[in-house]
């Protein structure tokens, strides 16, 4: 009797600004595995809801939006960030704003929205393997993942990283404002009733504060190779 081949998964979870997006992309490229940016899915739904003028507290309307929104990931032609198409529109830059992040955090606390996106996330698990980046990859979506990492960093460090990213894109932000938003989001994500942000019991914790990106990538890659 033949046995079904289990596609390996590396789950990389952590709060906003911990470096998981960049690390996940680099590790996926090095392994030759597929990449799932689950945060982009929630940002995409939040963006679509905003574009439709929906009240994010309207559970039924936002859930319908999550069920109907068409989301596609396309590789960047210049090797940069993966492009995200929302209902046919390239919304990559809009999804990286703090407004989109706040909308994603708000709708992620709605159980019916999370359920609407579960099957979509599971569908990314294809050979030769998957690097799944998010907040509940190792605890909820892929609890059987062979490799789990939880990245973190101080709120001050994460605010500095976001400040640098957003200023490079010409956006008007303040460091103190970003840190307040990050701390508020941390509290919201960690205290929500559904899939709260926390490390899986079997995850390897990596504090990236003050750590260069290539060192973080090496640590994460070692988890897979071990």
Z-matrix of the N, CA and C atoms (Angstrom, degrees):
N
C 1 1.478
C 2 1.523 1 109.33
N 3 1.350 2 116.67 1 129.31
C 4 1.462 3 119.93 2 -179.72
C 5 1.515 4 109.80 3 -76.89
N 6 1.329 5 114.95 4 147.89
C 7 1.455 6 120.55 5 178.78
C 8 1.521 7 109.11 6 -105.03
N 9 1.325 8 115.55 7 140.38
C 10 1.464 9 119.95 8 177.77
C 11 1.520 10 109.30 9 -65.36
N 12 1.321 11 115.91 10 136.09
C 13 1.457 12 120.60 11 178.85
C 14 1.524 13 108.54 12 -79.32
N 15 1.319 14 116.05 13 126.01
C 16 1.463 15 120.81 14 179.01
C 17 1.529 16 108.46 15 -89.74
N 18 1.320 17 116.07 16 118.59
C 19 1.463 18 120.64 17 179.81
C 20 1.527 19 109.01 18 -74.34
N 21 1.340 20 117.83 19 125.05
C 22 1.466 21 119.87 20 -178.11
C 23 1.518 22 112.72 21 -68.20
N 24 1.322 23 115.26 22 146.26
C 25 1.468 24 121.46 23 179.15
C 26 1.524 25 109.49 24 -129.49
N 27 1.325 26 115.78 25 135.14
C 28 1.456 27 122.41 26 169.59
C 29 1.518 28 106.11 27 -108.85
N 30 1.331 29 117.08 28 111.84
C 31 1.461 30 122.16 29 179.56
C 32 1.530 31 109.13 30 -93.72
N 33 1.321 32 116.14 31 122.79
C 34 1.466 33 121.33 32 178.32
C 35 1.525 34 108.33 33 -119.00
N 36 1.321 35 115.92 34 106.61
C 37 1.462 36 121.65 35 -179.33
C 38 1.522 37 110.59 36 -110.05
N 39 1.322 38 115.10 37 165.25
C 40 1.454 39 119.70 38 177.17
C 41 1.514 40 111.05 39 158.13
N 42 1.317 41 117.19 40 167.49
C 43 1.468 42 121.35 41 -178.87
C 44 1.522 43 111.81 42 -76.03
N 45 1.326 44 115.97 43 169.94
C 46 1.459 45 121.84 44 178.76
C 47 1.525 46 111.10 45 -59.32
N 48 1.338 47 116.23 46 132.82
C 49 1.457 48 120.47 47 176.99
C 50 1.514 49 114.46 48 86.19
N 51 1.327 50 117.69 49 5.29
C 52 1.473 51 120.14 50 -179.74
C 53 1.523 52 111.94 51 -79.05
N 54 1.323 53 116.68 52 -8.76
C 55 1.459 54 120.80 53 178.78
C 56 1.511 55 113.74 54 97.66
N 57 1.332 56 116.86 55 4.80
C 58 1.464 57 118.90 56 -173.00
C 59 1.521 58 113.63 57 -66.31
N 60 1.336 59 117.69 58 -30.24
C 61 1.462 60 120.00 59 -179.74
C 62 1.519 61 111.62 60 -65.57
N 63 1.326 62 116.05 61 -51.09
C 64 1.466 63 120.92 62 179.70
C 65 1.517 64 111.00 63 -65.34
N 66 1.331 65 116.22 64 -44.83
C 67 1.468 66 120.75 65 -179.56
C 68 1.528 67 110.35 66 -62.14
N 69 1.323 68 117.19 67 -44.36
C 70 1.462 69 120.63 68 -179.42
C 71 1.525 70 111.12 69 -60.40
N 72 1.332 71 116.14 70 -43.36
C 73 1.469 72 119.88 71 -178.91
C 74 1.527 73 111.02 72 -64.18
N 75 1.330 74 116.71 73 -44.54
C 76 1.459 75 120.70 74 -178.48
C 77 1.528 76 112.06 75 -67.61
N 78 1.338 77 116.75 76 -40.25
C 79 1.465 78 119.98 77 178.78
C 80 1.527 79 110.35 78 -67.76
N 81 1.330 80 116.80 79 -40.21
C 82 1.472 81 120.23 80 178.87
C 83 1.524 82 110.32 81 -62.20
N 84 1.328 83 116.48 82 -41.69
C 85 1.463 84 119.95 83 178.77
C 86 1.531 85 110.59 84 -63.66
N 87 1.324 86 116.15 85 -41.13
C 88 1.466 87 120.60 86 -177.96
C 89 1.523 88 111.50 87 -68.12
N 90 1.330 89 116.64 88 -36.17
C 91 1.460 90 120.94 89 179.78
C 92 1.524 91 112.40 90 -83.20
N 93 1.329 92 116.34 91 -22.12
C 94 1.455 93 120.14 92 -174.14
C 95 1.519 94 112.11 93 77.78
N 96 1.348 95 115.85 94 25.42
C 97 1.460 96 121.80 95 -179.09
C 98 1.521 97 110.74 96 -98.22
N 99 1.340 98 115.15 97 164.54
C 100 1.460 99 121.44 98 174.36
C 101 1.535 100 109.28 99 -71.87
N 102 1.324 101 116.03 100 162.26
C 103 1.468 102 121.19 101 -178.60
C 104 1.524 103 110.12 102 -127.66
N 105 1.326 104 115.70 103 134.35
C 106 1.458 105 122.01 104 173.43
C 107 1.520 106 109.00 105 -119.29
N 108 1.317 107 116.27 106 115.90
C 109 1.463 108 122.29 107 173.96
C 110 1.527 109 106.42 108 -99.48
N 111 1.335 110 116.36 109 88.18
C 112 1.465 111 119.38 110 -174.29
C 113 1.525 112 112.07 111 -66.52
N 114 1.327 113 116.66 112 -30.85
C 115 1.457 114 119.72 113 178.94
C 116 1.522 115 111.32 114 -60.98
N 117 1.342 116 115.69 115 -34.70
C 118 1.464 117 120.03 116 179.76
C 119 1.523 118 110.86 117 -65.19
N 120 1.349 119 117.26 118 -30.42
C 121 1.464 120 119.98 119 178.26
C 122 1.528 121 110.31 120 -64.44
N 123 1.339 122 115.82 121 -45.66
C 124 1.458 123 119.80 122 -179.88
C 125 1.534 124 110.87 123 -68.32
N 126 1.335 125 115.99 124 -38.69
C 127 1.461 126 119.28 125 177.20
C 128 1.530 127 110.22 126 -63.56
N 129 1.341 128 115.61 127 -38.43
C 130 1.460 129 120.44 128 -179.33
C 131 1.526 130 111.05 129 -64.40
N 132 1.317 131 116.27 130 -42.55
C 133 1.464 132 119.91 131 178.92
C 134 1.531 133 109.63 132 -66.93
N 135 1.331 134 116.43 133 -42.23
C 136 1.463 135 120.00 134 177.43
C 137 1.521 136 111.18 135 -60.97
N 138 1.330 137 116.00 136 -40.54
C 139 1.463 138 121.07 137 178.40
C 140 1.536 139 110.46 138 -64.73
N 141 1.341 140 115.63 139 -45.50
C 142 1.468 141 120.40 140 -179.93
C 143 1.526 142 110.76 141 -62.34
N 144 1.328 143 115.82 142 -39.38
C 145 1.465 144 120.00 143 179.18
C 146 1.530 145 110.42 144 -64.92
N 147 1.317 146 115.89 145 -42.18
C 148 1.458 147 120.04 146 178.48
C 149 1.520 148 111.74 147 -64.93
N 150 1.348 149 115.92 148 -41.09
C 151 1.466 150 120.54 149 -179.79
C 152 1.525 151 111.09 150 -64.05
N 153 1.355 152 114.90 151 -29.00
C 154 1.466 153 119.96 152 179.64
C 155 1.518 154 111.93 153 -88.23
N 156 1.341 155 116.17 154 -0.90
C 157 1.455 156 119.99 155 178.60
C 158 1.526 157 113.67 156 73.48
N 159 1.335 158 116.89 157 26.03
C 160 1.463 159 119.89 158 -177.74
C 161 1.522 160 111.44 159 -81.55
N 162 1.305 161 115.90 160 150.00
C 163 1.463 162 123.03 161 172.64
C 164 1.527 163 106.42 162 -82.19
N 165 1.338 164 117.67 163 119.59
C 166 1.462 165 120.89 164 -175.68
C 167 1.522 166 113.14 165 -65.06
N 168 1.331 167 117.22 166 -11.99
C 169 1.463 168 120.26 167 177.03
C 170 1.534 169 111.60 168 -90.41
N 171 1.333 170 115.79 169 -3.74
C 172 1.463 171 120.82 170 178.28
C 173 1.539 172 107.73 171 -85.60
N 174 1.319 173 115.98 172 93.78
C 175 1.462 174 121.70 173 -172.85
C 176 1.525 175 112.63 174 -57.20
N 177 1.324 176 116.83 175 -47.30
C 178 1.469 177 119.89 176 -177.02
C 179 1.526 178 111.46 177 -63.00
N 180 1.312 179 116.45 178 -44.55
C 181 1.465 180 120.32 179 -177.83
C 182 1.531 181 111.43 180 -66.02
N 183 1.331 182 116.57 181 -42.99
C 184 1.463 183 120.23 182 -179.02
C 185 1.530 184 110.40 183 -68.92
N 186 1.330 185 117.05 184 -35.57
C 187 1.463 186 120.47 185 177.52
C 188 1.525 187 110.81 186 -64.38
N 189 1.321 188 116.48 187 -43.12
C 190 1.476 189 119.85 188 176.77
C 191 1.525 190 110.46 189 -62.10
N 192 1.315 191 115.37 190 -37.04
C 193 1.462 192 120.32 191 178.58
C 194 1.537 193 109.94 192 -64.00
N 195 1.340 194 116.57 193 -42.56
C 196 1.471 195 121.03 194 178.98
C 197 1.521 196 111.05 195 -63.32
N 198 1.311 197 116.33 196 -36.16
C 199 1.461 198 120.95 197 -178.44
C 200 1.522 199 112.63 198 -73.79
N 201 1.325 200 117.09 199 -28.58
C 202 1.465 201 120.39 200 -173.32
C 203 1.524 202 114.85 201 -103.60
N 204 1.324 203 117.63 202 -17.89
C 205 1.466 204 119.98 203 -176.74
C 206 1.527 205 111.27 204 -66.79
N 207 1.327 206 116.97 205 130.80
C 208 1.462 207 123.19 206 178.43
C 209 1.526 208 108.51 207 -93.99
N 210 1.328 209 116.59 208 120.84
C 211 1.461 210 121.81 209 -176.94
C 212 1.524 211 109.46 210 -123.34
N 213 1.320 212 116.11 211 128.46
C 214 1.466 213 120.87 212 178.15
C 215 1.519 214 109.62 213 -130.36
N 216 1.337 215 116.17 214 142.62
C 217 1.460 216 122.12 215 175.50
C 218 1.528 217 107.99 216 -107.64
N 219 1.330 218 116.40 217 130.77
C 220 1.460 219 120.95 218 178.06
C 221 1.521 220 109.51 219 -127.01
N 222 1.348 221 117.78 220 137.77
C 223 1.466 222 119.59 221 177.78
C 224 1.514 223 110.70 222 -65.23
N 225 1.327 224 116.25 223 143.66
C 226 1.454 225 120.44 224 179.55
C 227 1.524 226 109.83 225 -74.90
N 228 1.326 227 116.39 226 141.70
C 229 1.460 228 120.97 227 -179.00
C 230 1.527 229 111.87 228 -67.65
N 231 1.354 230 117.07 229 -26.98
C 232 1.462 231 120.07 230 -176.56
C 233 1.524 232 112.98 231 -103.13
N 234 1.328 233 116.84 232 11.75
C 235 1.458 234 119.83 233 178.14
C 236 1.513 235 114.00 234 81.66
N 237 1.338 236 117.67 235 8.03
C 238 1.464 237 121.22 236 -179.67
C 239 1.517 238 111.68 237 -86.32
N 240 1.331 239 115.32 238 -148.40
C 241 1.459 240 120.27 239 -178.38
C 242 1.526 241 111.58 240 -61.38
N 243 1.328 242 115.33 241 143.66
C 244 1.461 243 120.78 242 174.27
C 245 1.524 244 108.54 243 -60.80
N 246 1.323 245 117.31 244 135.21
C 247 1.457 246 121.48 245 179.38
C 248 1.533 247 109.47 246 -81.47
N 249 1.311 248 116.32 247 140.52
C 250 1.462 249 121.58 248 -179.37
C 251 1.521 250 109.12 249 -118.82
N 252 1.327 251 115.79 250 119.02
C 253 1.461 252 121.38 251 178.43
C 254 1.529 253 109.20 252 -99.73
N 255 1.320 254 115.86 253 125.41
C 256 1.467 255 121.89 254 179.27
C 257 1.521 256 107.82 255 -114.62
N 258 1.320 257 115.20 256 112.95
C 259 1.468 258 120.76 257 -176.41
C 260 1.528 259 111.17 258 50.73
N 261 1.335 260 115.08 259 41.69
C 262 1.457 261 121.59 260 176.32
C 263 1.512 262 115.88 261 86.31
N 264 1.338 263 117.61 262 -7.50
C 265 1.469 264 122.01 263 -179.21
C 266 1.518 265 110.34 264 -101.24
N 267 1.334 266 117.62 265 132.97
C 268 1.457 267 121.43 266 176.25
C 269 1.528 268 108.44 267 -73.80
N 270 1.330 269 114.97 268 101.55
C 271 1.467 270 120.57 269 -175.27
C 272 1.528 271 111.77 270 -107.01
N 273 1.327 272 117.36 271 18.83
C 274 1.465 273 121.70 272 -174.56
C 275 1.524 274 112.84 273 -51.96
N 276 1.327 275 117.25 274 -50.60
C 277 1.471 276 120.56 275 -176.98
C 278 1.531 277 111.55 276 -67.79
N 279 1.328 278 116.55 277 -40.24
C 280 1.467 279 119.91 278 179.20
C 281 1.525 280 111.28 279 -63.18
N 282 1.338 281 117.29 280 -33.74
C 283 1.462 282 120.65 281 -176.83
C 284 1.518 283 112.54 282 -71.77
N 285 1.327 284 118.19 283 -16.80
C 286 1.465 285 121.45 284 -178.06
C 287 1.521 286 112.86 285 -90.45
N 288 1.320 287 118.07 286 0.44
C 289 1.464 288 120.55 287 -179.54
C 290 1.532 289 110.36 288 -79.70
N 291 1.328 290 115.63 289 161.10
C 292 1.459 291 120.28 290 178.24
C 293 1.530 292 110.81 291 -67.19
N 294 1.330 293 116.62 292 -29.54
C 295 1.470 294 120.35 293 178.06
C 296 1.527 295 109.78 294 -62.48
N 297 1.334 296 116.44 295 -44.46
C 298 1.464 297 120.52 296 179.17
C 299 1.524 298 110.45 297 -66.37
N 300 1.335 299 116.03 298 -37.47
C 301 1.460 300 119.92 299 178.68
C 302 1.516 301 112.05 300 -64.19
N 303 1.324 302 116.06 301 -41.48
C 304 1.462 303 120.31 302 179.13
C 305 1.524 304 110.80 303 -66.76
N 306 1.343 305 116.70 304 -38.49
C 307 1.469 306 120.41 305 178.27
C 308 1.523 307 110.21 306 -65.38
N 309 1.337 308 116.33 307 -40.90
C 310 1.467 309 120.70 308 179.48
C 311 1.520 310 110.78 309 -62.26
N 312 1.328 311 116.35 310 -43.25
C 313 1.456 312 120.67 311 -179.76
C 314 1.524 313 110.88 312 -64.22
N 315 1.329 314 116.07 313 -37.46
C 316 1.473 315 120.38 314 -178.69
C 317 1.520 316 111.28 315 -67.34
N 318 1.330 317 117.55 316 -45.89
C 319 1.467 318 119.41 317 -176.50
C 320 1.521 319 112.08 318 -79.07
N 321 1.348 320 117.07 319 -19.86
C 322 1.467 321 120.16 320 179.86
C 323 1.524 322 111.95 321 -68.43
N 324 1.323 323 116.57 322 -15.31
C 325 1.467 324 120.09 323 179.25
C 326 1.527 325 111.64 324 -86.31
N 327 1.339 326 117.16 325 -2.19
C 328 1.464 327 121.76 326 -179.77
C 329 1.526 328 109.25 327 -91.89
N 330 1.333 329 119.17 328 112.85
C 331 1.474 330 121.61 329 -176.47
C 332 1.523 331 114.24 330 -53.67
N 333 1.324 332 117.93 331 -40.89
C 334 1.466 333 120.53 332 -176.99
C 335 1.528 334 111.94 333 -69.29
N 336 1.333 335 117.05 334 -28.70
C 337 1.461 336 120.62 335 176.24
C 338 1.522 337 109.16 336 -71.42
N 339 1.326 338 116.61 337 -43.86
C 340 1.461 339 120.38 338 179.34
C 341 1.531 340 110.13 339 -61.12
N 342 1.341 341 116.10 340 -42.06
C 343 1.456 342 119.69 341 -179.61
C 344 1.526 343 111.19 342 -64.65
N 345 1.318 344 116.34 343 -37.03
C 346 1.462 345 120.75 344 -179.61
C 347 1.527 346 111.81 345 -63.25
N 348 1.325 347 116.82 346 -26.73
C 349 1.461 348 120.74 347 -176.95
C 350 1.528 349 113.49 348 -99.22
N 351 1.337 350 117.76 349 -4.41
C 352 1.462 351 120.54 350 -177.78
C 353 1.526 352 111.51 351 -62.65
N 354 1.320 353 117.24 352 -53.53
C 355 1.464 354 120.30 353 -177.54
C 356 1.525 355 111.54 354 -60.02
N 357 1.318 356 116.37 355 -37.80
C 358 1.460 357 120.65 356 179.03
C 359 1.527 358 110.18 357 -60.75
N 360 1.343 359 116.12 358 -42.80
C 361 1.461 360 120.50 359 -179.68
C 362 1.528 361 111.25 360 -68.66
N 363 1.324 362 116.73 361 -42.47
C 364 1.464 363 120.33 362 -179.78
C 365 1.533 364 111.08 363 -62.17
N 366 1.323 365 116.34 364 -29.08
C 367 1.459 366 120.47 365 -178.44
C 368 1.515 367 114.13 366 -68.17
N 369 1.331 368 117.31 367 -13.63
C 370 1.457 369 120.45 368 178.30
C 371 1.529 370 112.19 369 -78.14
N 372 1.323 371 116.69 370 -11.41
C 373 1.475 372 120.30 371 -176.77
C 374 1.528 373 110.25 372 -78.84
N 375 1.309 374 115.22 373 90.69
C 376 1.459 375 121.56 374 -179.74
C 377 1.523 376 109.57 375 -136.12
N 378 1.339 377 115.57 376 154.93
C 379 1.458 378 121.31 377 -179.07
C 380 1.538 379 110.16 378 -59.84
N 381 1.333 380 117.06 379 148.31
C 382 1.471 381 126.77 380 7.67
C 383 1.535 382 114.53 381 -86.48
N 384 1.333 383 117.84 382 -9.21
C 385 1.457 384 120.58 383 -179.89
C 386 1.515 385 109.76 384 172.03
N 387 1.322 386 116.31 385 170.92
C 388 1.462 387 121.40 386 -177.01
C 389 1.520 388 111.07 387 -135.96
N 390 1.328 389 115.66 388 132.69
C 391 1.461 390 121.92 389 168.21
C 392 1.524 391 106.14 390 -101.84
N 393 1.333 392 116.75 391 114.80
C 394 1.466 393 122.02 392 -175.63
C 395 1.524 394 109.59 393 -108.01
N 396 1.317 395 115.54 394 118.18
C 397 1.466 396 122.81 395 -176.20
C 398 1.520 397 109.69 396 -106.88
N 399 1.345 398 116.91 397 126.02
C 400 1.456 399 118.69 398 179.15
C 401 1.508 400 114.11 399 -179.93
N 402 1.333 401 115.32 400 -146.27
C 403 1.457 402 121.39 401 -179.58
C 404 1.527 403 112.54 402 -120.80
N 405 1.336 404 116.17 403 -20.15
C 406 1.475 405 118.87 404 -179.69
C 407 1.533 406 111.25 405 -135.26
N 408 1.332 407 116.09 406 27.24
C 409 1.459 408 120.03 407 -178.01
C 410 1.532 409 111.58 408 -64.56
N 411 1.329 410 116.08 409 -44.15
C 412 1.454 411 120.05 410 -177.08
C 413 1.511 412 114.41 411 -85.97
N 414 1.334 413 116.75 412 -15.22
C 415 1.472 414 119.72 413 -177.39
C 416 1.516 415 113.13 414 -101.78
N 417 1.352 416 117.68 415 -33.69
C 418 1.462 417 120.83 416 -173.03
C 419 1.533 418 113.10 417 -120.94
N 420 1.325 419 117.19 418 -53.57
C 421 1.464 420 120.46 419 -172.17
C 422 1.531 421 111.98 420 -75.63
N 423 1.319 422 116.92 421 -46.72
C 424 1.468 423 121.17 422 -179.48
C 425 1.537 424 110.19 423 -127.12
N 426 1.338 425 117.27 424 64.78
C 427 1.471 426 118.83 425 -178.27
C 428 1.526 427 112.73 426 -65.17
N 429 1.343 428 116.69 427 -18.45
C 430 1.460 429 120.32 428 179.34
C 431 1.528 430 112.30 429 -93.49
N 432 1.341 431 117.25 430 9.47
C 433 1.468 432 120.55 431 -179.57
C 434 1.528 433 110.27 432 -54.60
N 435 1.319 434 115.61 433 136.20
C 436 1.462 435 120.38 434 -178.86
C 437 1.521 436 111.80 435 -70.08
N 438 1.328 437 116.33 436 -27.62
C 439 1.467 438 120.88 437 -176.59
C 440 1.526 439 109.27 438 -131.97
N 441 1.325 440 116.73 439 130.91
C 442 1.467 441 120.78 440 -179.17
C 443 1.533 442 110.08 441 -135.10
N 444 1.315 443 114.97 442 133.76
C 445 1.462 444 121.62 443 178.84
C 446 1.521 445 108.33 444 -131.98
N 447 1.319 446 116.84 445 140.78
C 448 1.465 447 121.57 446 174.58
C 449 1.518 448 107.16 447 -121.40
N 450 1.339 449 116.09 448 112.13
C 451 1.456 450 121.49 449 179.43
C 452 1.524 451 110.01 450 -93.75
N 453 1.309 452 116.09 451 141.65
C 454 1.455 453 119.81 452 176.36
C 455 1.525 454 108.68 453 -146.02
N 456 1.313 455 115.95 454 172.91
C 457 1.460 456 123.34 455 176.83
C 458 1.514 457 106.46 456 -168.71
N 459 1.320 458 116.63 457 161.67
C 460 1.462 459 119.49 458 179.99
C 461 1.526 460 109.62 459 -64.19
N 462 1.338 461 115.91 460 153.72
C 463 1.464 462 120.51 461 179.43
C 464 1.529 463 110.72 462 -60.55
N 465 1.321 464 116.77 463 -37.76
C 466 1.463 465 120.95 464 179.89
C 467 1.524 466 110.77 465 -63.63
N 468 1.325 467 116.05 466 -42.91
C 469 1.467 468 120.60 467 179.28
C 470 1.523 469 110.94 468 -64.79
N 471 1.323 470 116.57 469 -42.79
C 472 1.467 471 120.41 470 -178.15
C 473 1.524 472 110.77 471 -67.65
N 474 1.330 473 116.64 472 -35.65
C 475 1.468 474 120.29 473 177.39
C 476 1.528 475 110.41 474 -64.43
N 477 1.324 476 116.76 475 -40.31
C 478 1.470 477 120.35 476 179.00
C 479 1.531 478 110.79 477 -62.88
N 480 1.325 479 116.33 478 -40.40
C 481 1.468 480 120.15 479 -179.92
C 482 1.528 481 110.81 480 -64.47
N 483 1.333 482 115.88 481 -46.01
C 484 1.466 483 119.80 482 180.00
C 485 1.530 484 110.48 483 -65.29
N 486 1.325 485 116.41 484 -38.80
C 487 1.466 486 120.98 485 179.47
C 488 1.527 487 109.90 486 -59.18
N 489 1.326 488 115.56 487 -46.56
C 490 1.465 489 120.80 488 -179.55
C 491 1.533 490 110.57 489 -62.66
N 492 1.331 491 117.20 490 -44.55
C 493 1.463 492 121.41 491 -179.68
C 494 1.522 493 111.41 492 -61.23
N 495 1.321 494 115.72 493 -46.85
C 496 1.458 495 120.12 494 -174.66
C 497 1.532 496 112.08 495 -72.86
N 498 1.332 497 116.69 496 -36.23
C 499 1.469 498 119.82 497 177.90
C 500 1.521 499 110.38 498 -66.36
N 501 1.330 500 116.63 499 -36.18
C 502 1.465 501 120.31 500 178.29
C 503 1.522 502 111.31 501 -64.71
N 504 1.331 503 116.37 502 -24.20
C 505 1.459 504 121.22 503 178.33
C 506 1.532 505 111.59 504 -92.10
N 507 1.345 506 115.36 505 4.90
C 508 1.458 507 119.45 506 176.01
C 509 1.511 508 114.58 507 81.23
N 510 1.327 509 117.89 508 15.46
C 511 1.459 510 121.06 509 -178.72
C 512 1.526 511 110.79 510 -87.88
N 513 1.318 512 115.80 511 146.53
C 514 1.456 513 121.60 512 179.89
C 515 1.533 514 110.09 513 -90.16
N 516 1.331 515 116.24 514 108.30
C 517 1.461 516 121.34 515 -179.38
C 518 1.529 517 109.32 516 -140.67
N 519 1.327 518 115.51 517 162.57
C 520 1.461 519 120.13 518 175.11
C 521 1.517 520 108.80 519 -119.81
N 522 1.316 521 115.55 520 146.83
C 523 1.456 522 120.61 521 -178.48
C 524 1.525 523 111.18 522 -63.60
N 525 1.329 524 116.60 523 -42.82
C 526 1.461 525 120.17 524 -178.86
C 527 1.529 526 111.05 525 -65.77
N 528 1.351 527 115.66 526 -38.80
C 529 1.464 528 119.49 527 178.83
C 530 1.515 529 111.73 528 -65.26
N 531 1.336 530 116.37 529 -41.03
C 532 1.460 531 120.19 530 179.00
C 533 1.522 532 111.34 531 -64.17
N 534 1.343 533 116.18 532 -40.64
C 535 1.464 534 118.21 533 -179.50
C 536 1.528 535 110.75 534 -65.32
N 537 1.323 536 117.54 535 -39.23
C 538 1.462 537 120.07 536 177.56
C 539 1.535 538 110.84 537 -62.71
N 540 1.333 539 116.01 538 -42.05
C 541 1.462 540 120.10 539 179.79
C 542 1.528 541 111.07 540 -64.84
N 543 1.325 542 116.23 541 -40.65
C 544 1.467 543 120.57 542 -179.84
C 545 1.524 544 110.75 543 -65.59
N 546 1.326 545 116.48 544 -43.40
C 547 1.468 546 119.68 545 179.80
C 548 1.534 547 111.03 546 -65.23
N 549 1.344 548 116.20 547 -38.95
C 550 1.469 549 120.16 548 178.63
C 551 1.523 550 110.30 549 -66.23
N 552 1.328 551 116.06 550 -40.27
C 553 1.468 552 119.45 551 179.71
C 554 1.523 553 110.80 552 -68.33
N 555 1.318 554 117.45 553 -39.34
C 556 1.463 555 120.84 554 177.05
C 557 1.525 556 110.33 555 -56.13
N 558 1.339 557 115.18 556 -47.12
C 559 1.462 558 120.36 557 -177.99
C 560 1.525 559 110.65 558 -64.40
N 561 1.332 560 115.85 559 -41.35
C 562 1.467 561 120.55 560 -179.53
C 563 1.533 562 110.89 561 -66.36
N 564 1.328 563 116.23 562 -45.54
C 565 1.468 564 120.27 563 -178.14
C 566 1.528 565 112.44 564 -67.37
N 567 1.323 566 116.34 565 -35.69
C 568 1.465 567 119.68 566 -177.23
C 569 1.526 568 112.74 567 -78.19
N 570 1.349 569 116.45 568 -22.90
C 571 1.464 570 119.27 569 -174.91
C 572 1.523 571 114.19 570 -102.77
N 573 1.335 572 117.74 571 -3.83
C 574 1.467 573 118.59 572 -178.05
C 575 1.529 574 110.21 573 -66.23
N 576 1.317 575 115.17 574 150.21
C 577 1.468 576 120.68 575 -175.82
C 578 1.520 577 112.01 576 -71.72
N 579 1.331 578 116.94 577 -31.09
C 580 1.463 579 121.20 578 -177.01
C 581 1.525 580 110.24 579 -102.98
N 582 1.341 581 116.47 580 123.14
C 583 1.470 582 122.36 581 176.09
C 584 1.526 583 112.68 582 47.33
N 585 1.325 584 118.46 583 58.68
C 586 1.462 585 120.01 584 178.54
C 587 1.526 586 111.58 585 -63.01
N 588 1.328 587 115.74 586 152.65
C 589 1.452 588 120.84 587 178.76
C 590 1.523 589 109.62 588 -70.53
N 591 1.336 590 115.84 589 115.61
C 592 1.459 591 121.43 590 177.04
C 593 1.517 592 108.31 591 -163.36
N 594 1.335 593 117.50 592 155.48
C 595 1.462 594 119.40 593 178.49
C 596 1.533 595 110.68 594 -71.03
N 597 1.330 596 116.35 595 145.70
C 598 1.461 597 119.79 596 171.20
C 599 1.527 598 107.40 597 -66.62
N 600 1.319 599 116.57 598 152.10
C 601 1.465 600 120.19 599 -178.01
C 602 1.526 601 112.34 600 -57.90
N 603 1.335 602 116.45 601 -31.22
C 604 1.460 603 120.47 602 -177.65
C 605 1.527 604 113.26 603 -103.89
N 606 1.331 605 117.12 604 19.13
C 607 1.467 606 120.36 605 -179.57
C 608 1.529 607 110.90 606 -85.05
N 609 1.321 608 115.54 607 149.44
C 610 1.462 609 122.33 608 173.72
C 611 1.527 610 107.55 609 -88.93
N 612 1.329 611 117.92 610 121.85
C 613 1.462 612 121.73 611 -178.67
C 614 1.526 613 110.33 612 -87.75
N 615 1.335 614 115.67 613 131.65
C 616 1.464 615 121.13 614 178.47
C 617 1.526 616 108.65 615 -130.13
N 618 1.340 617 117.17 616 115.07
C 619 1.462 618 122.08 617 176.97
C 620 1.526 619 107.39 618 -87.88
N 621 1.331 620 117.64 619 114.23
C 622 1.458 621 121.73 620 -174.10
C 623 1.525 622 113.45 621 -92.03
N 624 1.336 623 117.86 622 6.23
C 625 1.466 624 121.08 623 -179.24
C 626 1.530 625 109.62 624 -58.15
N 627 1.325 626 116.01 625 121.82
C 628 1.456 627 120.74 626 177.82
C 629 1.518 628 114.68 627 72.17
N 630 1.320 629 117.86 628 8.97
C 631 1.469 630 121.44 629 -176.13
C 632 1.533 631 110.05 630 -101.41
N 633 1.328 632 118.52 631 127.36
C 634 1.469 633 119.90 632 177.43
C 635 1.523 634 111.03 633 -64.10
N 636 1.328 635 115.91 634 151.10
C 637 1.459 636 121.02 635 -172.78
C 638 1.520 637 112.85 636 -60.05
N 639 1.341 638 117.77 637 -36.23
C 640 1.460 639 118.97 638 -178.11
C 641 1.529 640 111.75 639 -67.63
N 642 1.334 641 116.04 640 -29.30
C 643 1.467 642 119.87 641 177.31
C 644 1.529 643 110.53 642 -71.96
N 645 1.334 644 116.33 643 -38.77
C 646 1.467 645 120.15 644 177.72
C 647 1.528 646 109.74 645 -64.34
N 648 1.327 647 116.18 646 -44.88
C 649 1.462 648 120.75 647 179.00
C 650 1.533 649 110.44 648 -58.60
N 651 1.331 650 116.34 649 -42.64
C 652 1.470 651 120.70 650 -179.96
C 653 1.523 652 111.13 651 -62.59
N 654 1.344 653 116.79 652 -40.48
C 655 1.467 654 120.18 653 179.51
C 656 1.534 655 111.02 654 -65.63
N 657 1.335 656 115.90 655 -42.32
C 658 1.459 657 120.05 656 -179.27
C 659 1.525 658 110.11 657 -68.64
N 660 1.308 659 116.77 658 -42.20
C 661 1.461 660 120.90 659 179.45
C 662 1.530 661 110.21 660 -61.18
N 663 1.337 662 116.12 661 -36.91
C 664 1.471 663 120.08 662 178.84
C 665 1.523 664 112.08 663 -64.00
N 666 1.343 665 116.43 664 -31.34
C 667 1.469 666 119.93 665 178.15
C 668 1.517 667 110.04 666 -62.71
N 669 1.329 668 116.59 667 -41.27
C 670 1.464 669 121.02 668 -179.96
C 671 1.521 670 109.95 669 -69.00
N 672 1.303 671 116.88 670 -44.55
C 673 1.452 672 120.72 671 -176.05
C 674 1.522 673 112.97 672 -72.12
N 675 1.327 674 116.80 673 -18.56
C 676 1.470 675 119.69 674 -179.09
C 677 1.526 676 111.10 675 -77.47
